[in-house]
Amino acid sequence: MIKENQRLLNRLHVISDGAMVYLSLPIAFWIRFYLLPGGVITVPLSRYLTLGVLLTAVQLFAYAALGLYQSFRKIRLRRELEKLWLAGALVMGVLLSFLFVQHYIDFSRLTLVIWFVLSTGALSCKRVLLRRGLGYFRRRGYNQKHVLLIGCGEMARAYWETVQGDRELGYTVIGYVSSRREKELGELERLGGYEQLEQALDQKRPDEAVCAIGAEDYGRMAEIIEACEKGGIKLSIIPFYAKYMPSNPQFDELDGIPLLNFRRIPLDNWANAFCKRAMDIVGALLLILLTSPVMLACAIGVKLSSPGPVLFKQERIGRNKKPFYMYKFRSMRVNGGENTAWSRDHDDRKTKFGALMRKCSLDELPQFFNVLKGDMSLVGPRPEIPYYVEKFKEDVPLYMVKHQVRPGITGWAQVNGLRGDTSIKARVEHDVYYIEHWSLLFDIEILLTTVFRGKFVNSEALD
C-alpha cells in the first residue's frame, strides 16, 4: 500500500509544482504592469504564457535532476529548500542568458525575476506545509514505511533508536532477524536467525529491509543480499564501521572495483574551491574597504589603552596542518599565557577597550588580511593554536578533519553558539557537518547569520 500511495503522492507533487510554476507567470505579469509604476507592455500576456509552458517543463526537469521528487524521509527540509532555490536560480540564469544572446529585448526582465521569486517562494511554502502535514500524520501512525531489521549489533540499535525517537520520519520496525536475541532492542519481535530471513520476508512483506550486522556476522552478507533480492525487497546496508564514515561518502572505481572514499569533500572539486576562493577575495577586499575607518579607530584605541603592539599575532594551525600567523587587534595586556591559556568572557587580562572590542567582535577585523593571504577563509572551522591541536587530536573523534579546509573567521559552530569555552566535541561535530555539506549558499547563510546576530566569532581566540 505504501508504494501505491507514494506513487500517487509523487504524481500530485509534480502536477501541483507545475501548476504553481506556470500560474506564477501571469501573476508576475499582473504585478509588473498593473501594480508597479512605469510598466509599458511590449509583449502581450499570451507570449508570456507560451514561454511559461517551456519554463515549467524545464523547471520540473531541473527539480527532478536535483532529486527533489525522490522520497524526502531521509532529507532534511533545509537541504530540500536549498536544492529548490538552486534549481530555480540555474533555470533563471539560463533563461536570461538565452534572451540576451537571442536579442529578445522585449520581454520584461523584471517580470521574469518576479516570476522566479513568486514561484520558488510558493513552492518553498508548499514544501514546508507538506512536511508539517506528513509529520502530523506520521506521528499518529499513518504513511509509515515498514522495515525489517537484520542484525542486532551497535548500528542496528542506533537505527532502531533513531526511528523510534523521531516518528515524523515515518518508519516502523516490524521485527528483526539475528543470530541472538538483543535486550537493548526492547520489545521488538525477533523473527528468527539468519536462516529464517527468507521466511520472515515472505511472511511480513516489509517495504524495505535494513541490514546492520556486526563485524562478527560479516560472512552472512552474501546470503542476506541473496534473500532480499529473491524476495524483491529493497535492501539498505549500515556498515558496522558506519560511525567512522562521513554522512555523504563518495565512491571511486578501479577497473570495476568500487572504492569507498571516506573523506572526499565538496571542496576537493576544483570548481567549488575556485568559487569559494573567489568569494573570499572579493568579500575580504570589500570588507576591508568598508571597515577601514573602524579598524583605524580600533588601532588608535589599542595604542592608547595599554603599552604594547597594536596587532596581536599568534600561530595557528590551518589547512593541511600548516601553521600560519593569525592577526587580531590586541585586546589584552601583554602576558605570558598567550599560547596555552584559553580566554573567557571574564578575564583579568583584558583591557577595558579590549573588552569593548570583543563585545562587538571588532578585534577580529584584521583577519580579513589573513583571508587575502590565503591562510583563512571568510567561513570555515575556527583555527586552534598548536598546543590545543596536539591535545585535542588524541581525545576528540574526527578533530583533525577540520584541517582539510581553510579555517574561517566565522563558521557553522560559531553561529550555533559554540564559541569560547564551550564543548569541543560539539564544535567539531558542527565543523565536520559544514565540511561535508559545503556549498556557496551554505557559506552565504552563515555569513548572513553572523552579520544579523552581530558577531563574527568570539573569542575562543587566545590573546
DOKOL-959365 format. One record per residue (C-alpha): residue number from 1; residue in one letter; x negated, y, z. Coordinates in Angstrom, 1 decimal, padded with zeros to 4 digits. Example, Ala and Ser with C-alpha at 12.3 -4.5 7.8 and 13.67 -1.06 7.14 Angstrom:
2
1 a -012.3 -004.5 007.8
2 s -013.7 -001.1 007.1
END
This chain:
463
1 m 000.0 000.0 000.0
2 i -002.8 002.4 000.8
3 k -004.3 002.1 -002.7
4 e -000.9 002.9 -004.3
5 n -000.4 005.8 -002.0
6 q -003.9 007.1 -002.7
7 r -003.4 007.0 -006.5
8 l -000.1 008.9 -006.1
9 l -001.7 011.5 -003.8
10 n -004.7 011.9 -006.2
11 r -002.3 012.5 -009.2
12 l -000.3 015.0 -007.3
13 h -003.5 016.6 -006.1
14 v -004.8 017.1 -009.6
15 i -001.5 018.3 -011.0
16 s -000.9 020.8 -008.3
17 d -004.5 022.1 -008.7
18 g -003.9 022.5 -012.4
19 a -000.6 024.3 -011.8
20 m -002.2 026.7 -009.3
21 v -005.2 027.5 -011.5
22 y -003.0 028.2 -014.5
23 l -000.4 030.3 -012.7
24 s -003.1 032.4 -011.1
25 l -003.9 033.8 -014.5
26 p -000.6 035.6 -015.2
27 i -000.6 036.8 -011.6
28 a -004.1 038.2 -012.1
29 f -002.9 039.9 -015.3
30 w 000.0 041.5 -013.4
31 i -002.2 042.7 -010.6
32 r -004.8 044.2 -013.0
33 f -002.4 046.0 -015.3
34 y 000.6 046.7 -013.2
35 l -000.7 047.2 -009.7
36 l -004.2 048.6 -010.1
37 p -004.6 052.0 -011.7
38 g -006.3 052.6 -015.0
39 g -005.3 049.4 -016.8
40 v -004.8 049.5 -020.6
41 i -003.5 046.3 -022.1
42 t -005.7 045.5 -025.2
43 v -004.9 041.7 -025.2
44 p -001.4 040.5 -024.8
45 l -000.4 038.1 -022.0
46 s 000.2 035.3 -024.5
47 r -003.5 035.2 -025.4
48 y -004.5 035.1 -021.7
49 l -002.0 032.2 -021.3
50 t -003.6 030.4 -024.3
51 l -007.0 030.9 -022.7
52 g -005.6 029.7 -019.4
53 v -004.9 026.2 -020.9
54 l -008.6 025.8 -021.7
55 l -009.7 027.3 -018.4
56 t -007.5 025.0 -016.5
57 a -008.8 021.9 -018.3
58 v -012.5 023.0 -017.8
59 q -011.9 023.9 -014.2
60 l -010.3 020.5 -013.4
61 f -013.2 018.7 -015.1
62 a -015.7 020.7 -013.0
63 y -013.8 019.7 -009.8
64 a -013.9 016.1 -010.8
65 a -017.6 016.2 -011.8
66 l -018.4 017.5 -008.3
67 g -016.4 014.8 -006.6
68 l -013.5 016.8 -005.4
69 y -011.0 014.2 -006.4
70 q -012.6 011.4 -004.5
71 s -011.5 010.3 -001.1
72 f -012.5 013.1 001.4
73 r -012.2 011.0 004.5
74 k -016.0 011.0 004.7
75 i -016.5 014.6 003.6
76 r -016.1 017.5 005.9
77 l -013.9 020.4 005.0
78 r -016.8 022.9 004.8
79 r -018.6 020.8 002.3
80 e -015.5 020.4 000.2
81 l -014.8 024.1 000.1
82 e -018.4 024.8 -000.8
83 k -018.1 022.5 -003.8
84 l -014.8 024.1 -004.8
85 w -016.3 027.6 -004.9
86 l -019.4 026.4 -006.6
87 a -017.4 024.7 -009.4
88 g -015.3 027.9 -009.8
89 a -018.4 030.1 -009.9
90 l -020.0 027.9 -012.5
91 v -016.9 027.9 -014.8
92 m -016.6 031.7 -014.3
93 g -020.3 032.2 -015.2
94 v -019.9 030.1 -018.4
95 l -016.7 031.9 -019.4
96 l -018.2 035.4 -019.0
97 s -021.3 034.3 -020.9
98 f -019.2 032.9 -023.7
99 l -017.1 036.0 -024.0
100 f -020.3 038.1 -024.1
101 v -022.0 036.0 -026.7
102 q -018.9 035.8 -028.9
103 h -018.3 039.6 -028.5
104 y -014.8 039.1 -027.2
105 i -014.8 042.5 -025.6
106 d -011.0 043.0 -025.5
107 f -010.4 040.5 -022.6
108 s -010.4 042.3 -019.3
109 r -013.3 041.0 -017.2
110 l -011.7 042.3 -014.1
111 t -008.6 040.2 -014.8
112 l -010.7 037.1 -015.0
113 v -012.5 038.0 -011.8
114 i -009.2 038.4 -010.0
115 w -008.1 035.1 -011.5
116 f -011.2 033.4 -010.1
117 v -010.7 034.8 -006.6
118 l -006.9 034.1 -006.7
119 s -007.2 030.5 -008.0
120 t -010.1 029.4 -005.9
121 g -008.7 031.1 -002.8
122 a -005.3 029.4 -003.3
123 l -007.0 026.0 -003.8
124 s -009.0 026.6 -000.6
125 c -005.9 027.3 001.4
126 k -004.2 024.3 -000.1
127 r -007.1 022.0 001.0
128 v -007.1 023.4 004.5
129 l -003.4 022.8 004.8
130 l -003.6 019.4 003.3
131 r -006.4 018.4 005.7
132 r -004.3 019.6 008.6
133 g -001.2 017.8 007.4
134 l -003.1 014.5 006.8
135 g -004.8 014.8 010.1
136 y -001.4 015.2 011.8
137 f 000.0 012.0 010.2
138 r -003.2 010.0 010.7
139 r -003.2 010.8 014.4
140 r 000.2 009.2 014.5
141 g -000.9 006.1 012.7
142 y 000.1 006.9 009.1
143 n -002.1 006.9 006.0
144 q -004.6 004.6 007.5
145 k -007.3 002.5 005.8
146 h -007.5 -000.9 007.4
147 v -011.1 -002.0 007.9
148 l -012.6 -005.4 008.7
149 l -015.9 -005.0 010.7
150 i -018.6 -007.5 010.0
151 g -021.2 -007.8 012.8
152 c -021.3 -006.7 016.4
153 g -024.7 -005.0 016.8
154 e -025.6 -001.4 017.7
155 m -024.4 000.1 014.4
156 a -021.2 -001.9 014.5
157 r -020.4 -000.5 017.9
158 a -021.3 003.0 016.8
159 y -018.9 002.7 013.8
160 w -016.1 001.4 015.9
161 e -016.5 004.2 018.5
162 t -016.6 006.8 015.8
163 v -013.4 005.8 014.1
164 q -011.7 005.3 017.4
165 g -012.8 008.7 018.7
166 d -011.5 010.6 015.6
167 r -008.1 009.4 014.5
168 e -008.0 012.1 011.8
169 l -010.5 010.1 009.8
170 g -007.7 007.6 009.1
171 y -009.5 004.3 009.7
172 t -008.1 001.4 011.7
173 v -010.4 -001.5 012.5
174 i -008.2 -004.6 012.4
175 g -010.9 -007.0 013.8
176 y -014.4 -008.1 013.5
177 v -016.4 -011.2 012.3
178 s -019.7 -012.1 014.1
179 s -021.7 -014.9 015.5
180 r -020.7 -014.0 019.0
181 r -018.2 -012.0 021.0
182 e -019.2 -008.5 021.9
183 k -017.8 -007.0 025.1
184 e -018.6 -003.4 024.1
185 l -016.1 -003.8 021.2
186 g -013.4 -003.8 023.8
187 e -010.1 -005.4 022.9
188 l -010.9 -005.6 019.2
189 e -010.0 -009.0 017.9
190 r -012.8 -011.4 017.0
191 l -011.7 -013.3 013.8
192 g -014.4 -015.9 014.0
193 g -018.0 -016.4 012.9
194 y -019.6 -015.5 009.6
195 e -018.4 -018.9 008.3
196 q -014.8 -017.7 008.7
197 l -015.3 -014.4 006.8
198 e -013.7 -015.6 003.6
199 q -010.7 -016.9 005.5
200 a -010.4 -013.6 007.5
201 l -010.5 -011.6 004.3
202 d -007.7 -013.7 002.8
203 q -005.5 -013.5 005.9
204 k -006.0 -009.8 006.8
205 r -006.4 -008.4 003.3
206 p -008.2 -005.2 004.6
207 d -008.6 -002.2 002.4
208 e -012.3 -002.4 002.8
209 a -015.0 -004.2 004.9
210 v -017.9 -002.6 006.7
211 c -021.0 -004.7 007.3
212 a -023.0 -003.6 010.3
213 i -025.0 -006.7 011.2
214 g -028.2 -006.6 013.3
215 a -031.7 -007.5 012.1
216 e -031.3 -011.0 013.5
217 d -028.4 -011.7 011.2
218 y -030.0 -010.2 008.0
219 g -030.3 -013.7 006.4
220 r -026.5 -013.7 006.3
221 m -026.3 -010.8 003.9
222 a -026.0 -012.8 000.7
223 e -023.1 -014.9 001.8
224 i -021.3 -011.7 003.2
225 i -021.6 -009.9 -000.1
226 e -020.5 -013.0 -002.0
227 a -017.4 -013.5 000.2
228 c -016.4 -009.8 -000.2
229 e -016.9 -009.9 -004.0
230 k -014.9 -013.2 -004.2
231 g -012.1 -011.6 -002.2
232 g -012.1 -008.4 -004.3
233 i -012.7 -006.4 -001.1
234 k -014.8 -003.2 -001.2
235 l -017.8 -003.6 001.0
236 s -019.8 -000.8 002.7
237 i -023.0 -001.6 004.5
238 i -024.5 000.2 007.5
239 p -028.2 -000.9 007.7
240 f -029.5 -001.9 011.1
241 y -032.1 000.8 010.7
242 a -029.4 003.5 009.9
243 k -030.3 005.6 012.9
244 y -033.7 006.4 011.2
245 m -032.1 007.3 007.9
246 p -031.1 010.8 006.6
247 s -027.4 011.5 006.1
248 n -027.9 011.6 002.3
249 p -030.6 009.0 001.3
250 q -031.9 009.0 -002.2
251 f -032.8 006.0 -004.4
252 d -035.7 005.7 -006.8
253 e -036.2 002.9 -009.2
254 l -039.4 001.0 -010.1
255 d -038.8 -001.2 -013.1
256 g -035.4 -002.2 -012.0
257 i -036.3 -002.5 -008.3
258 p -034.3 000.1 -006.1
259 l -036.4 002.1 -003.7
260 l -034.8 003.8 -000.7
261 n -036.3 007.2 -000.2
262 f -035.9 008.2 003.5
263 r -036.9 011.8 003.2
264 r -036.1 013.2 -000.2
265 i -034.5 016.6 000.4
266 p -032.8 019.1 -001.9
267 l -035.9 021.4 -001.7
268 d -038.0 018.7 -003.3
269 n -036.3 019.7 -006.5
270 w -038.5 022.4 -008.1
271 a -035.4 024.4 -009.4
272 n -034.0 024.5 -005.9
273 a -037.3 025.5 -004.4
274 f -037.7 028.2 -007.1
275 c -034.3 029.7 -006.3
276 k -034.9 029.7 -002.6
277 r -038.3 031.4 -003.0
278 a -036.9 034.0 -005.4
279 m -034.1 034.8 -002.9
280 d -036.8 035.1 -000.2
281 i -039.0 037.5 -002.1
282 v -036.1 039.7 -003.3
283 g -034.4 039.6 000.1
284 a -037.6 040.4 002.0
285 l -038.5 043.4 -000.2
286 l -035.0 044.8 000.2
287 l -035.0 044.3 003.9
288 i -038.5 045.9 004.3
289 l -037.3 048.9 002.4
290 l -034.1 049.2 004.4
291 t -035.6 048.7 007.8
292 s -038.9 050.7 007.3
293 p -037.6 053.6 009.4
294 v -036.6 051.3 012.2
295 m -040.0 049.5 012.0
296 l -041.8 052.8 012.2
297 a -039.7 053.8 015.3
298 c -040.5 050.4 016.9
299 a -044.2 050.8 016.2
300 i -044.3 054.1 018.0
301 g -042.2 052.8 020.9
302 v -044.5 049.8 021.4
303 k -047.6 052.0 021.4
304 l -046.1 054.4 024.0
305 s -044.7 051.7 026.2
306 s -047.9 049.8 027.2
307 p -051.6 049.5 026.2
308 g -052.4 047.1 023.5
309 p -051.8 046.4 019.8
310 v -048.5 047.3 018.1
311 l -048.2 043.9 016.5
312 f -048.3 040.6 018.2
313 k -050.0 037.8 016.2
314 q -049.6 034.2 017.1
315 e -050.5 030.9 015.5
316 r -047.5 028.8 014.5
317 i -047.1 025.5 012.5
318 g -045.5 025.9 009.2
319 r -044.6 023.8 006.1
320 n -046.7 020.6 005.7
321 k -048.0 021.1 009.3
322 k -050.2 024.0 008.1
323 p -051.0 026.7 010.7
324 f -050.3 030.4 010.0
325 y -050.1 033.6 012.0
326 m -046.6 034.9 012.6
327 y -046.2 038.6 013.2
328 k -043.9 040.4 015.7
329 f -043.7 043.7 017.4
330 r -045.3 043.2 020.8
331 s -042.6 043.2 023.5
332 m -044.6 042.1 026.4
333 r -047.7 043.3 028.3
334 v -050.9 041.7 027.1
335 n -051.2 038.5 029.2
336 g -053.0 035.1 029.2
337 g -049.9 032.9 028.8
338 e -049.3 033.6 025.1
339 n -050.0 030.2 023.7
340 t -048.3 028.0 026.4
341 a -045.7 030.0 028.3
342 w -042.1 030.0 027.0
343 s -040.4 033.4 027.2
344 r -037.0 033.7 028.8
345 d -034.3 036.3 029.0
346 h -035.5 037.4 032.3
347 d -039.3 037.6 032.0
348 d -041.5 039.9 034.1
349 r -044.0 040.2 031.3
350 k -041.5 042.2 029.1
351 t -041.8 046.0 028.8
352 k -038.6 048.0 029.0
353 f -038.9 048.9 025.4
354 g -039.7 045.3 024.5
355 a -036.6 044.1 026.3
356 l -034.6 046.6 024.2
357 m -036.2 045.4 021.0
358 r -035.5 041.8 021.9
359 k -031.9 042.5 022.8
360 c -031.4 043.8 019.2
361 s -034.0 041.3 017.7
362 l -036.0 044.2 016.3
363 d -039.2 042.6 017.4
364 e -038.7 040.0 014.6
365 l -038.7 042.6 011.7
366 p -042.5 042.2 010.8
367 q -041.7 038.6 009.9
368 f -040.4 039.9 006.6
369 f -044.1 040.2 005.7
370 n -044.6 036.6 006.6
371 v -041.8 035.8 004.1
372 l -043.5 037.8 001.3
373 k -046.8 036.0 002.1
374 g -045.1 032.6 001.6
375 d -045.6 031.4 005.2
376 m -042.0 031.7 006.1
377 s -038.5 031.9 004.6
378 l -035.5 034.0 005.4
379 v -033.7 030.9 006.5
380 g -035.2 027.7 008.0
381 p -036.2 026.0 011.2
382 r -038.0 028.2 013.7
383 p -041.8 027.6 013.9
384 e -043.4 026.5 017.1
385 i -046.9 027.0 018.4
386 p -049.4 024.1 018.1
387 y -049.2 023.4 021.8
388 y -045.4 022.6 021.6
389 v -045.7 020.8 018.3
390 e -048.1 018.3 019.8
391 k -045.9 018.0 022.9
392 f -042.6 017.5 021.1
393 k -043.6 015.3 018.3
394 e -044.1 012.3 020.7
395 d -040.9 012.9 022.7
396 v -038.3 014.3 020.2
397 p -037.0 012.0 017.4
398 l -037.3 013.5 013.9
399 y -039.1 016.5 015.3
400 m -041.7 016.6 012.6
401 v -039.1 016.5 009.8
402 k -038.7 020.3 010.2
403 h -042.2 020.8 008.8
404 q -041.2 019.6 005.4
405 v -039.8 023.1 004.6
406 r -040.9 026.6 005.3
407 p -039.9 027.9 008.7
408 g -037.4 030.7 008.8
409 i -036.7 034.0 010.5
410 t -033.2 032.6 011.3
411 g -031.7 029.2 011.0
412 w -028.8 026.9 011.4
413 a -029.8 026.1 015.0
414 q -030.1 029.7 015.9
415 v -026.7 030.8 014.6
416 n -025.2 028.0 016.6
417 g -026.6 029.4 019.8
418 l -029.7 027.2 020.1
419 r -032.2 030.0 020.9
420 g -034.8 030.4 023.6
421 d -034.8 027.9 026.5
422 t -032.2 025.5 025.0
423 s -032.2 021.8 024.1
424 i -035.0 020.9 021.8
425 k -033.2 017.7 020.7
426 a -030.0 019.6 019.7
427 r -032.1 022.2 017.9
428 v -033.9 019.5 015.9
429 e -030.6 017.9 015.0
430 h -029.4 021.2 013.6
431 d -032.7 021.7 011.8
432 v -032.6 018.3 010.2
433 y -028.9 018.8 009.2
434 y -029.9 022.1 007.5
435 i -032.8 020.5 005.6
436 e -030.8 017.6 004.3
437 h -027.8 019.7 003.3
438 w -029.6 022.8 002.0
439 s -028.0 024.9 -000.7
440 l -028.2 028.6 -001.6
441 l -024.6 029.0 -000.3
442 f -025.6 027.5 003.0
443 d -028.5 030.0 003.3
444 i -026.2 032.8 002.5
445 e -023.7 031.6 005.1
446 i -026.4 031.5 007.7
447 l -027.7 035.0 006.8
448 l -024.2 036.5 007.0
449 t -023.5 034.8 010.3
450 t -026.8 036.2 011.6
451 v -026.0 039.7 010.5
452 f -022.5 039.8 011.8
453 r -023.4 038.3 015.1
454 g -026.1 041.0 015.4
455 k -029.1 038.7 016.0
456 f -032.0 037.4 014.0
457 v -033.2 034.9 016.5
458 n -034.2 035.4 020.0
459 s -036.6 034.6 021.4
460 e -037.9 031.2 021.7
461 a -040.8 033.2 020.4
462 l -043.8 033.2 022.7
463 d -045.4 036.5 023.4
END
